[in-house]
């Protein structure tokens, strides 16, 4: 973890103390922390000076100093928060008083010492950054290095790039291959360089391996010119006039020739931008094509061409082929090893460097034909994968080490999540905010997108509406994660820097490693049931820890958290079952983020956690006893800092007194009566996402539902609304009054279930100007006909209709002009669909699941609009054997092969 994280954390802590309405700071307490806060403010800019340095410079001394800065800040933060906690918990009352007196005057000496230390370190840090030496020997080399093996996989990208170079060869231009380290950029470039057709067309070729520590530009240029046409230059730097004369000589020498220059492993913007002059050399009857490879897409800013290719990961078949080729050579994989080999290849997650490294370790083992050994590798019972990760970490680490400081914090944090754990970006942002590493303003920034798009370090699963978009156009991800090799790098670095430590077994809890860790992440939750482990935690890191994360397999045996934790800000324990609400948590007054799985009642004393921003409680089993509702305690309305409430299966009741949660932006999962919903608009004025299970009694008039929408429509900030009827009873012939369905005008996502509204009410939804996603489930709307007027749903991108008695669906001109995803599920009666061709340049996906066969007939005949492609997937379980049908249809002007 960089010292920037420590700076942000302490500044956030001081800000919260200064602005907390529950604190009354005594004497000079406010001045003491105010002076520290002011001293910290310029440090973000000071530390981000490092981002402007070149990757060829050694950061060894700067990183060591960074660690010292972090330690002195953490030391003061520990003193500050422990003293604060003592003042808050000194009261033995069940509820905290409205005002808690806080005396921080005993921190005066600590504050003075911190300020003086930071002043001294500021001068030292700036000096070290400005005088960083070059990191090791030059990494540049000239001439094609050759290749000793065939390329396996990536044939589609090879053919695409090759075709581009063969067909569009008449104008000088740049092309680039980018992607994460070890994905195969150099291998692909080598295959292009030595391809017979490329070799035949491009008479003049040059290959330069640039590297992270490149030679001066003049020497790189000299190496290129010597290979292209035998021109030699001195070592002097190229100025404007020399370059101009050189261009003229090149035009003469290269007249009528096609030239290919490969710049492999480019890190520095400067070298690439200065090679830009090749594009200005427009040859008569010839051209200069420059192909470069880089780990970073950000280098494309220097290129005027638009021909970039992100080298993809190998698929499972390609991974298996590469693994077997490296282990068995010309021999085939023994039949008894095929399944386990496929499993090992899958564990490599498509990264060629990891596949080759694992294969090399297996190959030198004396047991490399033994099925037992292969099974041990596949089940990770031996050290093969760990050894492979350690070997390739030397290749991967520079990509992390030279990240911008802010991105480094976020990337490092993502390593805390286990394998196969796809995390929504919103959760990552909320957890970082709880840790004090991200402000509410910064949570709206595209840090994760930057890591995914610019650096190819984060793997993303896109939302259905954005799967057909280029990544730079994607506005939000569904989930994201790290490749296992990057997770290993992050975890090693995080543990070394005491940011977090991951525990799978008791041997991971060595005292020296645990000492001072700020976060414990358990991938084996049962460790908290072992006394020896608890003793080690209590004596080594319980006082320092700010986060406790349970990410192991779901565990339902009784554990206790009372091991001396005092300063925790974050507990994530959805994977750990608690039979009763763990009362020991209520002493953790610094807690900002709490997630639990618990069927017990939430105590009224939860209001002691007045700092809490996020409260998520899920039940172990979603079973409710008849006539015995479970309620969210009324005291929840006294927790003014709450921003996110997600409590599944419990009923929320509005208080009788006037009170509101003005910071609350998300309220989901709770049950509520129609009466409660009608009162909510006054209690949650700034809500952005609202999801409620509506409790309707059998004798209750369903028309009263409309009053809920009247109240909800007053929530001006609301963007996402999810309303569903608990145990809906759908009756035919129910009559609703002729009136409008009121909804917030800024709504972007609407999910309705079990309402039984007539389709006529849909006209109000269709007119919402910002609606992008609409999901209708369990007879949300009822009736056989749905007719849509002209120019409705102007910005709708996603539409789901699931369980409906709809028979005929007809829309007119200008409807669904931006629709990219249509999902119809269990629409057994749907026979007639009339939707005009969508006048959109986007690709469209249609998903049909257990629908009337006539719906598939419509999809097969539907003609997409110009320049768009229709992708249809239809699944049916009506027959004994489920069937799946997939096909595409192309609109006018779409090229397909």
N, C-alpha and C positions, 0 to 999 in steps of 0.2 A: 504494500500500500504506500502511495506517495505521501509526503508530508502535506500536500494539498488537502488530502482527505482529513488529516488531523486539524488543519486550519479551519476548514469548513465546519467540521463537527463542533469544535469549541465555539466558533462564532455563532453557530446555530443554538448551542446550549445557553450562551450568554444572552442572546436575543430573546429566547423563550423565558428566561428568568426575569428579564427586565420588563417584558410585556405581559406577564401572567397576572391576570386580575385577582388571583387567589393569594398573591404574595405581597407582603408589606416589608420592604427592605429597610433595615434599621441603620441609623447613623450614616457612615461613609460607605456602606455596602454597595450602593449603586455606583458611586464614583470609582471604586476599586475595579469592578468588572467592566465599567465603561472605558477606562483607560486601557485595559487589556484588549477590549474589542477594537478600539481605535488603532492599537499597535498591530493587530492582526490584519486589518483591512487591506493594506498595500501588499500583503504577502502573496495573494493570488497572482497578481501581476508579476511579482518578483519570481515566483516559482515557474510561471508560464514562459519566462524568458528561455527556458530550456527547449521549449517547443520550436523556437526559431533557429536552433542550431542544426547543423548537418548530421546525418546519420553516420558519417565517416569519423566523427569525433568520439573519443572514449568517454563514457559516462561513469567510469568506475569510482572516481573520487566524488563526483557530484552525487551519485546514488548513496554513497556512504554518508555524506553530509546530510542528505535528505532524510536518512534514517535517524540521525541525531536530532534534527529539528523536530521530527515526529515524536520522538521520545520525550523531549522536554515539554512539548505541548500536551501530550497525553498525561504526563505527570501532574500538571496543573489542573487539567480537566478532571482527573480522578479526585484530587483534593476538593475541588469546587463541588462536584456532584455528590460526593460522600457527605460533605458538611451540609449541603442542602437536604439530602435525604434524612439525616439525623434530626434536623429541625422539623421536618414534615411528620416523621413517624414518632416523634416524642409524645404526641398526643395519643392517649389510649381510647379516645372516643370512637364509636362505630362509624361516625361520619366526620369528615374534616370540617373545621370551622370555616366560615366564609372567608376569613383572612388569616393567613399563617405568617407569623413574624419570622423574618429571615435575617440573621446576623452573620455577615460574611467578613467582618472586620479582622478576624483572625487570619485571613488569607493575605493580608497586606504584604508581608515579607515574601510570600510565595509569588505574588503578582509582580513585585518589584524585581525579584530574581528572574522571572520569566521575561519581563520586558528587556532587561539588560542583556540577557542571553540572546534574545532574538535580534537585538541591535548588533551585537558582535557577529552573530551568524549571518546576518544580512550582507555585511561587507564580504565575509568569507565566501558566501554562496555566489554573489555576483562575480567575484574574482575567478572562482573556479569555472563558472559557466563561460566567462569570456576568454578563458585560457585553457580550454580543454585540448589535450594533445590528440593527434591522429591515432586512431585505434588500429594498431598493428600494421602489417605490411599491405601494400597495394593488392587489391583483389582482381584487378583487370588483367585480361589475357587476350591475345589476338590470334585469329585463325580458328577454323572449325575444329572443335575438339573430337569430332567423330562420335559414333555410337556403336556399342557392341551387341545390341539386342534389338529385336523388333518392338514396335509400339503396340501395346495391347489396350484396346478400348479407345474411346474418343474418335472413332472413325467418322462420326457425323460432323464433328467440329473440324477435323482435318479436311474433309471434303469441302466444307463450307468456305474455309479460309483459302484452300487451294484454288477453288473455283473463282473466288474473288481476285486472287492474284493473277490468274490466267485470263479472265474476261476483262476486268477493269484495269488494264495495264498501261493505258495510253496517257495517263496523267500522273505525275509524281504525287505521292500521297503517303500518309502514315497509317499503319495498322498496329494494334497492340493486343497482346494476350495478358490478362491479369487474373489473379486468383490467389488463394491462400498458399502459404509455403508448402511445397511437397505435393501439389495437386497435378503437376505434370506439364507446366508451361514450357520449360526448357525442352522436355522430350518431344512435345508437339512441334515446337519451333525447329528442332533438329530434323524431324520427319519432313517438314515442309522444305527445309534447306536442301536436303539431299534427295528429294523426290525427282525421278527422272524427267518428268514433264517440266517441272520448275527449272531443273538444271539445264534443260534444252532451251527453254525460252530466255532465261536470265543468264546471259553470257558473262556478265560481271557480277560477282557476289563477294560479300565481305561479312565476316562474323567477328563480333567483339563481345566478350564477356566483361561487363562493366563492373558489377559487384558493389557492395556497400561502401568499400573504401577504394574509390576509383582513382586511376591515374589522372593527371591534368587533362583538360579538354584538348589541348594541342596534341598530346600524345595519342589520345583516343582517335582524333581526327586523322593523325598521321597513319595509325594502324588501319583505318578504313580506306584511306586513299591508296596505300601501298597494295592492299588486296584488290581494290577495284581496277586500278589502271597504272600502278607502278609509280605514281607521283610521290616524291619524298619531300618533306619539309623539315625545317629546323625545329628545335624544341621551343622557339620563342612563342609567346602568346599571340593568338590571332586577333588583330584589330580589324576595324571595318574595311580598310583599304586592302589588306591582305586577303580577307575573305572575298571581296569583290573580284580581285584578280584571279583568285582560285576558282571562282564560279565560271569565269570565262575559259580558263584552261580545261575545266571539267567538261564544259559544253563541247569543246573541241575533241577531247579524248573519247568522250562517251557518245558522240554523235551516232545516231542510228542504233543505239544499244539499249537493252533493258537491264537495269541494275537492281539487285536486291541486297539490302543492308540489314543484318540482324544485330540488334543491341540487346543482349541477354542480361537479365537480372539488374534492371535499372532501379536505383533507389533515390538518387538525387535529381531534383527538378532541373538544376542548372545544366547538367550534361545533356539532358534530353532537349531542353529548350534551345540550346546552342546548336544542336543537330538539325534544328528546324529549317536551317537555310537550304537543306537538300530539297525541300519541297518547292523552293523557288527556282530550282534548276529544271526548267521545262525544256526537255530535249526534243529536237525534231526527229520524228520517227523513233522515239524511245522514251524512257521514263526512269525515275529512281523511286523504288518502293522501300520504305523503311518499316521493318517489323521489330517491335521491342516487346520484351516481357517484363512484368513488374508485379510485385505483391500488392501494389496500391493502385486503385482506379483514379485517385486524385491527380495523378500525373497527366491524365487526359486533358486537363485544362490547357496544356501547352500545345495541343494538337488541333489542327483545323479540320482534319478528316473526322469521319464519324464511324470508323470501322473497328470497334472494340469487341473483343470476345472474352467473356468470363469463362475460363476453363472449368468445366463442371467436374463433380466427383464421379467416380466410376459407379455404374449400377452393379447389382449383385452378381450378374452373370460375368461381367467384365472383371470384377474383383476376384471371383473364383478362378477364372482363367489365368489371371496374373499370378495369383498365389501358387497355383499348381505348376505354372511355367517356371517359377523361380525355385520351387522345391524339387520338382521331378524332371525338369528339363524337357527333353524330347520324349520321355516316357509319359504314359497316361497315369492319372491318379488312380491308385488301387480302388476297386469298387467298395471295399469295406471302409474306406476313408472318405468317400464322397460327401456323405451327409455332414460329417464333423468338419470337413474342410470348408464346406459351404457356410457352416456356422462361424468358423474362425474368420472367413473372408467378410462375412456380414458384420462382425464385431469391429472390423477395420473401418467401417462406415465410408467406404469408397475413396479413401485417401491413399494414392499409390505409394507414397513414401512410407507409410505405416505398413502397408501390405508387403512391400519389398523387405522391410526391416524385420517384420515377424517371420517372413519366409526364410530369411538368412539365418535367424536364430534357430528355427526348426531344422534347417538343412544341416547344421553342424552338430546337431544332437545325435548321439548314438542310438536314440530311440525314435528316429524320424520315420520309421515304418510301423511303429507300435501304436495300435488303436487306443490303448490306455493312455499313452502320452498325449496323443492328439485330443482325446477327451479332456484331459487335464488342462490343456491349452484353451480349449473352447469354453470350459467352465471356469477359467481363470484360477485354477487350483495350484498352478505353478507360477513362476516369475516371468514367463515369456513376454506377456503384454507389458508388464511393468518395465522390464529391461528394454523393450522396444521404445516405449514412451521416453525413457531416460535418454536413449541414444538420439532420437530425433528432436528432443527438446533443444539441443544445441543449434539446430537449424531453425526451429520455430521462434526461439526466445527473442532474437533481435526485432521481430515484428511487434512483440509486446513492448520491449524496452524503449523503442523509439516512437511509441504512440504519444499523442498529445496528453498532457497531464490529466485533464478531465476525463478523457476517454479511457485512460489507463485504469482509473478508479472503477468505472462502470464495468469494463471488461473483466477486471480481476474479480469483481463481485459475482459475475455470472458463473464463475467456476464453482460456486457453492452448491449449485443445483446438480442432482445426480443424473446418471445416464437415463435416457428415455423420459426425461422430465422436461416437457415443453412448457415454458412459462409465458403467460401473457405479459406483454410489455408494461401494462398497467400495474401488475404486481411488482415487477422489478422497480418501477419508479416509486411506488408507495413505500417499499422496503428501504430504498435508498434515502427517501425523505425522512423516514422514521429514524434512520441512522444519522441523520444530519448531514448527509453527503450530497444532497440534492435539494434545492429550494422548490417551492411550489411553482414558481415561474419557470425554472429550468425543466421541470417535469414535462412541459409542453414542447421542449426542444427535441430535435431528432437525433439524439446521441446514438441510440440503438441502430437507427437507419444508417447513420454515418459509419458505424462499425461494420454493418452488413454490406453497405453499398460501396463505400470508399476504400475499406480495408479488407473486405472478404473474410472477416473474422467471426461473424455471428451468422448462424444458420436460421433461416426464417421460414415459417409456414404462413402463407398468405391467406387472407380472407377470400371467401368464394368470389366476391365481386371484383377482386383485384388480381386474380391468378393470371389473367391474360395481359396484364399491364407490364411494361418495363419496370424494373425495380426502382429506378429513379423517380417514377411517377407514383409509386405506392405511398399512400399517406399513413397507413397503419398496418401492423402485423397482427396476425391472430395469435401466434406464439413464436418464441425464439429459444435457441439453445446454442451450446458450443459443441464442436466436434470433440470426441473423447481425448484426442491428443492435446488439444488446447485446454481442455478441462484439467488435464494433468499438469500442464505448465502453470496455469493459474493457481491451482491448489498448492503446488510446491512453493511458488513465490508468496502466496498469501500466508502460508504457515510460517515461512521464514521471517516474514515481516509482522507476524502476530495479528494479521487482519482477521483471519479465521483458520480453524483447523478442523479437518474432516476425520471422523472416527468411525471405523468399521469393527474394530476388535479391541480387546483390552491392551494389546501391545502397542496400539496407536496412542495410548495415553501415558507415554513416558513423561516423567516430571519435567525434564528439561524442555521438552516440546510444548507441554501444556502451559508452562510458566508465562503468565502475562497475556495469554490469548484473549482477544477482544470478542471473539465469536466462536462458539462450539456448534458444529454441524454433525449430527448423528445420522449415519446411514445404517445403524443397527440400534434401534430404540431400546432394546433390552439391556443395553449397557447401564441405563439408569436404574436397573434393578440389581446391580452388582455393587456391594458395599465397598470393595476395594477401589472401584472406579469412582464412586462418589467421594471417597476420602481424598483421592488425587485431585479431583476437581475442586473440592472445598479448600485444599491447602495451596493450590497453585494458580487458579485463575477465576474462582467464583467472584472475588472482589472486583476484578478488572473487566469481566465479561459484560458486553453490551447486548449480545444476541445469543439466543438459544434456539436452534432449528432442528426439528425432528423430520428427517427426510428418508428414514428407512422404510421397509415394508410395514404395512399397517399392523399395529401392535395393540392388543387390548388387555394386557396384563397390568396390574396395579403398579404405579411408580409414584415417587414423591419428588417434588422439585425443590424441597427445602434443604439446600446444601450450601447456604451462605451467599446466594446471589443477592446483590444489593442494588446494582446500578443498571440492571437490564432495561433496554429500551424496546426490545423486540423478542417475542416468543411466537414461533410458527410451529404449531403442534397438531395440525389436522390429521397427521398420520399416527397419532397417539391417542388412544381412547382413555378418557377420564370418566369414571363412574359417577363421581360427584364433582362439582366445580372445585378446583384446587384452591383452597382458601389462602394458601401460602403466597399465591400470586398477589394478593391484595396489599402486601407490604412493598411491592415493587412500584413505588410512586413515580419513577422515571419512565414507566412503560408507555410506549406510544403505539405499539403494534401488537395485537394479541389475536391469535387464531387457535381454536380448540375444537376437539370433537368430544362432546359431552351431552348426555341425556338428562343430567341433573338440572335442577333449577338454578337460575342465575341469582346470586344473592343481591339483596338491596345495597349491601356495602360495596358493590362494584364501583359506586360513585367515588370511592377513595382514589381510584385510578383517574384522577382529574386531568392528567396529561394525555390520556388515550386519544389517538387519532383514528385508529382502525380497530374495529371489534368484529370478528368473524367467528361464529359458533355454529357448528354443524352437529346434527344428532348422529349417534351411532347407528340407529335404525329409525327409519321414517315411519314409526308406528305411533298413532295417537289413541289414547284410551277414550272411549266414548263418554262424553259428559264430563271429562276432566281436562279442560284446556290448560295449557302451560303458558304463562305470560312473561313478557319482557318486563323487568321491574320498572316501576314508575320513575325510579331515581335515575334512569338512563337519560331523562330529559334535563338533568342537572349537570351532565358532562359536556360542557360548552365547547371543548376542543374537538369533539368527534366530527370526522369528515366522512367516514365510511362505516356503515352498519350493515352486516349481513348475518342475520340470525334465522336459521331455517326451522320451521315447524313451531314457532312460538308466536303468540298473539300480541300485537302491539296495541296499547290503549293510549289515547291522547289524555294528557293531564287536565284536571279541572281548572287549575290556575293558569294564568297567562305566562307562558314560557316558550322559547323557541331555540332551535339548534341552527344558528345562522351560518355556521361553517360546514354543516352537513351537505355533501354533494352527492352521496350514494346511499340509498336505503333500499335493500333488496332482501328477499327471502322470507319476510315476516308475513304472518296472517293478520288480517284486519277486517273488521266489520264495515259495512257501508257507512255507518255512523262515524266511525273513527276516520275513515278516508275523507269524509266531508269536512272534518276538522283539521286535517293535516296541512292544508295549504297555508294556514296561519303559523304552523309550527316549523315548517321547513322551507322558508322562502327562497333559498338559493340552491335547491336540489337540482341536480343535473341528470341523475339516473334513478328511477323509481320502479321497483318491482315488488308487487304485492299479490298474495293469494287472498282472494276475496271470500269471506265466509258468508254464504247466503243460506238462510234457513229455509226448509221446504215450503213453509207457508208464506214466506216473504215475497212481496210484489217485486218481480224482476224489473218493472219499470223504474223502480227506485235507483237502479244501476245508473240511469242517466244522470242523476244528481251528482254521482261520483265524478263523472266527466266534467260537469259544470265546475266543480271545485278544482279539479286537476288543471283545467284550462287556464286558471289564474297563475299557475307556476311558470313564470316567464323564462326562467333559466333551464327548464326541463328539456333535455335532448333525447333521452331514452326512456320509454314507458313500457312496462311489462305488467299486464293485468290478466289474471286467470281465475276462473271460478273453481273453488274447491269442490270436488265431486259434482260436476255439472249434470243437470237433468235436462235433456233437450226434449221439448214438447213441440209437436207440429201444431200449427194453427195459432201459436201464441201471437197476440196482437200488441204491437208497440205503437206508441203515439206518433203521429206525423210531426216530426220536429228535427232539428239539426243535432249532430253529435259534436259537442264542443271539445276541442283539443288545443293544446299549446301551439302557437304558431311556429315556434322554433324547433319543433320535434323533428329528429332525424331518424330515429328507430322506434317502431311500434310493434309490440308483440301482444296479441289478444288470444284468449283461449276460453271456450265454453260459454260465451256470452249469448249466443243464439240470436244476434241482431239480424234484422232484415238487410238485404243487400242495398236497399235504398240509402241506408246510413253511410254507405261507403263513399258517397259523393263528397262528404266533408273531409274524409281522409285523403281522397284523390286530389283535393285542392291544396293540401299542405305544401308550401313552396320549397321546404328544405328536406322533405322525407326521402331517405335513401334506402331504408330497409323496412319491409313489412312482412310479418309472420302471423299467419292465421291458423290456429290449431283447434281441434275438438269443437267443430261447429261454432267457431267464433262468429261466423255469419251463416245464416240459414236461408234456404230457398233454392229453387231450381234454376233461376235465371239471374245473371249478372250482366248488366249493360253499362258500359263505361262511355261517358260523353267525350267529345273531342278535347284534345290537349290536356288530358289529366295525367297525374303522376309525372310531372315534368323532370324530376331528378331521381326517380326511383331506380335503384341498381339491383336490389335483391327482393324477390317475391317468393314466399312459401305459402302454399295452401295444403293443409294436412287434415284429413278426416272432414269431408264436406259432402253435402248432398247436392252439390252443384251439377246441373245437367247441361246447361247451355251458357257459354261465356262469350260475350261479344264486345269488342272494343272498336273504336273508330279512329279517325285520322289524328296523328300527333300524340298518341298515347304511348307511354313507356319509352320515351325517346332516348333514355340513358340506361335501359335495363341490360344487365350483363349476366344475370343468373335467375332462372325460373325453376322452382322445385314444386312438383305436384306429387303428393303422397296419399295413398288410400282414398283417392277420389273415384270410387267405384262406378258412379253414375255419370261421370263426365263424358259426354258424347260429342258435343259440338263446340269447337273452339274457333273463333274468328278474330284473329289479331293481324292487322296489316303489317307488311314488312317494316321492321324497325329501321328507321333512318339514322343509323348510328355507325360509326367507324370502329366500334369495339366488337370484339368477339363475344359470342353469346353461348352460355351453357344452359342446357335444359336437362333436368333430372326428373325422371318418372319412376315412381315406386308403387307397385301394386295398384295401378290405375286401369281404367277401362281401356281395352285395346284400341279403341277409336282415338284415344289421346296420342298413342304412338303413331297411329296413321296420320294424324295432323302434323306431328313433329317431322315425320319422314317427307311430307310434302311441303313443309314450310320453306319459303324462300327468304333467306336473310337479306338484309339491305346491302347496298353497295359497299365494297371494301371490308366486309365483315365475314366471319366464319361461324357457323352453327355447330356446336358440339352436343350430341345427344347421348345420354346414358339411360337405359330403361331396364329396370329389374322387376321380375315377377316371381312370386312364390305361390301362385295359384296352382301350378302343376306339382306333381310329386317331386320333381327335380327343379330347383330354382334356376331361372335363366336370366342372363344379362346380355343386352344388345347395345352396341356402341357404334356410332357412325358420325360422319361430318358432312356438312353441306357448305358450299362456298358461294358467297355473293359475287356480284359482278365486279370485275377488276381485281379479284384475289388470285394471286399466283399459287398454285399447288403442284406438288410433285408426286 
